[in-house]
Amino acid sequence: MTFDFPAFLVLASFLTGGIWLLDVLVFAPRRRAAIAAAGGKTLTEDGRPIAKEPVLVEYARSFFPVIFAVLVLRSFLVEPFRIPSNSMMPTLLTGDFILVNKFSYGLRLPVLNVKFLDLGEPQRGDVVVFKFPLDTRTDYIKRVVGVPGDLVGYRNKTIFINGEPVGQLPVGTYTGVGSGQEMTGAREALESLGTVEHHILTRPAAPDLPFGCQKLAFGPVEVPEGQYFVMGDNRDNSNDSRCWGFVPEANLVGKAFAIWMHWDGARDGFPIAWSRLWDGIE
């Protein structure tokens, strides 16, 4: 069973806030009235409180501001994620902890996922986190390659947008570290996608479409309205739109913008790569 953290935060906020509010409106006035009736005394003759605040109310009053602040921060501002695979190498490595801007493409109600404020749309080159269309319990991260109306193709390790090839500048042979050692020997290139320049990895001997990927098997496809075509930067090691199709706008979680930590137990020596801390994501 997948733990639904947003639902937990909403439920906990309602529960602790409700208990606190009920106490403020109903039980706290009764306690004050009892103290007033006792002439302002707070203790009985044997030392017991005349009107003690319940422990449950005390905990609710203490935890509600913290839980609610986390809910607001995570739902509308920034959410952390951990990169679990090599599909976005060399931009993102396994073990990167990233921050995702939740308001880049609009604000949505937590749990219900209903957009109530539209603030923008993904652009070609954006690195986005989204709910995997085939299993919305799973979060994916890929790069936006095609926006609504684009005709997207892919052949000879090159993306074609509306019939035009996306430019690539060879960099050399890639050397992987830690969990990414398997990509040592891949070809690294600098790709220009829209106004964004980023590095990609390819293996010339690998087929353009990974085994079982059929979306582009018969040529370029047009991106429907309200949907996006996404690919991993590690082009021959990525389960992306070439395989399962488009990402609906409703599945978008936000735009990845920074790496705040990198921890990879497969690295030689210390598992933290200090040089990656607080790197921006292009």
Phi and psi in degrees as a GROMACS rama.xvg file:
@    title "Ramachandran Plot"
@    xaxis  label "Phi"
@    yaxis  label "Psi"
@TYPE xy
-86.6945  130.03  THR-2
-77.4152  123.553  PHE-3
-92.9082  90.9915  ASP-4
-65.109  -43.2332  PHE-5
-57.6082  -41.9754  PRO-6
-64.1655  -38.4066  ALA-7
-61.6031  -44.0748  PHE-8
-63.2006  -42.4604  LEU-9
-63.5445  -46.6215  VAL-10
-63.2896  -44.8454  LEU-11
-64.2669  -37.6121  ALA-12
-65.1132  -44.824  SER-13
-64.0266  -40.7738  PHE-14
-68.1327  -53.2471  LEU-15
-68.2647  -40.2481  THR-16
-65.9517  -38.2154  GLY-17
-65.4474  -42.6901  GLY-18
-63.1662  -44.0731  ILE-19
-62.863  -45.2816  TRP-20
-64.3954  -42.3226  LEU-21
-60.9878  -38.8273  LEU-22
-66.8537  -43.3076  ASP-23
-61.4306  -40.2782  VAL-24
-85.1944  -30.4519  LEU-25
-117.209  -57.7069  VAL-26
-82.9621  -36.3753  PHE-27
-61.4089  -43.1973  ALA-28
-60.1958  -34.867  PRO-29
-67.2345  -38.7234  ARG-30
-65.6906  -41.199  ARG-31
-65.2271  -37.7754  ARG-32
-65.3705  -38.9847  ALA-33
-64.8997  -39.2361  ALA-34
-68.1127  -40.111  ILE-35
-64.0056  -40.2885  ALA-36
-65.8068  -24.8187  ALA-37
-90.2121  13.1754  ALA-38
76.9637  24.5578  GLY-39
88.9506  0.851592  GLY-40
-77.1026  143.785  LYS-41
-103.857  -12.0475  THR-42
-125.777  147.644  LEU-43
-76.8875  174.843  THR-44
-62.6173  -29.0317  GLU-45
-91.1658  9.70589  ASP-46
90.9762  6.67026  GLY-47
-88.2465  145.702  ARG-48
-63.0319  136.325  PRO-49
-71.6743  -40.5828  ILE-50
-144.06  88.0492  ALA-51
-88.9442  138.442  LYS-52
-67.8565  128.026  GLU-53
-60.0909  148.095  PRO-54
-60.7096  -38.419  VAL-55
-60.3162  -41.3373  LEU-56
-67.1046  -40.6364  VAL-57
-60.1091  -44.7021  GLU-58
-66.3994  -42.6942  TYR-59
-61.3707  -43.5053  ALA-60
-64.3182  -32.5881  ARG-61
-78.3506  -39.5173  SER-62
-86.9708  -28.1743  PHE-63
-56.0658  -49.1703  PHE-64
-59.9315  -37.1475  PRO-65
-68.755  -48.1706  VAL-66
-63.8181  -42.8868  ILE-67
-66.5328  -38.6153  PHE-68
-63.5859  -42.1186  ALA-69
-63.6514  -40.3101  VAL-70
-60.6529  -47.4384  LEU-71
-64.9948  -46.2792  VAL-72
-60.4734  -47.6691  LEU-73
-73.078  -32.5368  ARG-74
-83.7205  -33.3153  SER-75
-121.451  -14.7563  PHE-76
-117.186  -75.1279  LEU-77
-138.237  139.229  VAL-78
-130.479  134.843  GLU-79
-87.2294  148.433  PRO-80
-140.376  158.077  PHE-81
-115.358  135.312  ARG-82
-80.1873  119.38  ILE-83
-98.5114  -5.9066  PRO-84
-144.277  178.376  SER-85
-95.757  11.3905  ASN-86
-68.2593  -19.0847  SER-87
-108.287  14.1468  MET-88
-64.2394  146.848  MET-89
-91.1249  2.49857  PRO-90
-63.0955  -48.7277  THR-91
-125.414  137.715  LEU-92
-109.7  154.022  LEU-93
-56.4269  127.245  THR-94
101.725  -6.68554  GLY-95
-70.8924  135.41  ASP-96
-105.216  120.707  PHE-97
-116.86  163.103  ILE-98
-113.222  138.933  LEU-99
-119.44  126.626  VAL-100
-74.8633  114.5  ASN-101
-82.8324  -13.6941  LYS-102
-107.731  7.50322  PHE-103
-59.449  -39.0113  SER-104
-114.164  15.8155  TYR-105
118.169  161.22  GLY-106
-102.271  137.027  LEU-107
-123.779  148.676  ARG-108
-69.9166  133.982  LEU-109
-61.8743  147.694  PRO-110
71.7612  -56.0987  VAL-111
-71.518  -26.6104  LEU-112
60.2607  31.8891  ASN-113
-95.0611  123.001  VAL-114
-74.671  129.084  LYS-115
-117.702  -5.61662  PHE-116
-149.123  118.016  LEU-117
-92.4944  121.561  ASP-118
-118.833  -3.18515  LEU-119
159.256  177.936  GLY-120
-132.929  151.355  GLU-121
-60.3527  144  PRO-122
-113.593  158.228  GLN-123
-55.8999  132.119  ARG-124
99.8433  -16.6987  GLY-125
-64.718  139.301  ASP-126
-94.5656  117.498  VAL-127
-122.74  148.217  VAL-128
-101.619  137.783  VAL-129
-149.734  162.519  PHE-130
-78.6566  124.37  LYS-131
-57.8139  122.44  PHE-132
-56.3439  -30.2633  PRO-133
-87.1483  -10.2289  LEU-134
-160.342  90.471  ASP-135
-68.7676  -2.91066  THR-136
-78.5606  -12.2056  ARG-137
-108.545  133.147  THR-138
-92.6291  134.967  ASP-139
-117.537  157.863  TYR-140
-133.022  127.172  ILE-141
-148.788  178.555  LYS-142
-104.674  136.177  ARG-143
-71.6093  122.003  VAL-144
-105.731  -41.2536  VAL-145
-128.473  137.546  GLY-146
-107.556  168.686  VAL-147
-51.2316  130.372  PRO-148
96.4188  -16.1603  GLY-149
-72.2953  144.849  ASP-150
-100.535  112.433  LEU-151
-109.301  128.86  VAL-152
-132.55  166.702  GLY-153
-151.857  117.681  TYR-154
-152.818  148.961  ARG-155
53.573  39.9828  ASN-156
65.3539  20.0861  LYS-157
-125.607  134.787  THR-158
-82.0127  139.067  ILE-159
-118.137  124.292  PHE-160
-113.653  116.973  ILE-161
53.2623  39.2703  ASN-162
86.5508  -8.63953  GLY-163
-102.975  133.965  GLU-164
-72.4421  142.658  PRO-165
-81.1235  128.906  VAL-166
-66.5229  142.347  GLY-167
-133.104  138.607  GLN-168
-117.7  114.493  LEU-169
-57.9661  138.363  PRO-170
-108.585  -39.775  VAL-171
144.143  -160.439  GLY-172
-92.822  133.2  THR-173
-85.2796  142.203  TYR-174
-118.149  115.42  THR-175
-89.0283  158.34  GLY-176
-131.161  158.053  VAL-177
55.7332  -131.58  GLY-178
-66.6663  -12.331  SER-179
-97.408  11.1009  GLY-180
-60.8581  -26.6746  GLN-181
-63.5673  -18.5701  GLU-182
-92.5131  3.93388  MET-183
-59.4291  132.145  THR-184
98.7675  -10.2977  GLY-185
-70.1956  160.329  ALA-186
-88.1694  126.977  ARG-187
-103.383  139.163  GLU-188
-143.69  156.103  ALA-189
-98.3896  116.74  LEU-190
-104.443  139.955  GLU-191
-110.427  104.654  SER-192
-113.82  103.814  LEU-193
67.1141  -127.892  GLY-194
-94.9741  3.4236  THR-195
-101.71  127.499  VAL-196
-106.33  129.935  GLU-197
-150.118  161.497  HIS-198
-93.2312  144.669  HIS-199
-130.328  162.485  ILE-200
-122.91  138.764  LEU-201
-139.796  158.056  THR-202
-118.088  108.537  ARG-203
-53.5073  -31.3821  PRO-204
-80.1618  -14.0921  ALA-205
-80.5587  150.398  ALA-206
-68.0563  153.956  PRO-207
-61.6632  -37.983  ASP-208
-105.943  120.036  LEU-209
-55.8349  157.334  PRO-210
-55.0303  129.757  PHE-211
89.22  -6.32492  GLY-212
-85.4557  121.581  CYS-213
-119.599  -6.40696  GLN-214
-61.0353  -37.2196  LYS-215
-106.581  13.8488  LEU-216
-62.0588  -26.5496  ALA-217
-112.705  22.2605  PHE-218
111.942  -174.349  GLY-219
-60.5114  153.565  PRO-220
-126.631  149.901  VAL-221
-93.002  133.552  GLU-222
-77.282  122.508  VAL-223
-68.8817  162.679  PRO-224
-61.0829  135.607  GLU-225
78.3866  13.0299  GLY-226
-136.628  167.43  GLN-227
-140.067  148.654  TYR-228
-103.358  124.555  PHE-229
-125.967  150.977  VAL-230
-142.632  154.64  MET-231
-83.191  151.534  GLY-232
-71.2051  -23.414  ASP-233
-88.6125  81.852  ASN-234
-59.8456  -29.0612  ARG-235
-103.225  16.4272  ASP-236
-145.953  53.6512  ASN-237
-147.578  129.084  SER-238
-91.6563  102.022  ASN-239
-139.506  -159.012  ASP-240
-61.3828  -21.1307  SER-241
-62.4755  -25.2062  ARG-242
-99.5809  -47.7884  CYS-243
-117.261  -2.32767  TRP-244
106.802  -149.193  GLY-245
-95.5066  160.941  PHE-246
-102.898  116.61  VAL-247
-65.3658  146.826  PRO-248
-55.6478  -34.4183  GLU-249
-66.1511  -18.5042  ALA-250
-86.6281  -9.98472  ASN-251
-66.8138  135.139  LEU-252
-100.007  -42.6864  VAL-253
166.557  -177.415  GLY-254
-103.768  125.404  LYS-255
-72.5483  133.373  ALA-256
-132.564  -13.8956  PHE-257
-157.806  151.938  ALA-258
-102.346  119.649  ILE-259
-103.131  -10.7021  TRP-260
-162.74  149.851  MET-261
-135.297  121.226  HIS-262
-134.867  114.255  TRP-263
-134.485  107.145  ASP-264
-64.8485  -13.9809  GLY-265
-86.6718  -4.05451  ALA-266
-70.7204  149.575  ARG-267
-71.1035  132.33  ASP-268
77.4897  -137.09  GLY-269
-69.6543  136.266  PHE-270
-75.6458  -13.6629  PRO-271
-92.0504  129.936  ILE-272
-97.1003  96.0908  ALA-273
-60.7092  -30.3344  TRP-274
-67.7418  -18.1154  SER-275
-91.0999  -12.9061  ARG-276
-63.492  126.907  LEU-277
63.9936  26.5448  TRP-278
-71.531  141.203  ASP-279
-75.6362  159.438  GLY-280
-110.501  118.226  ILE-281
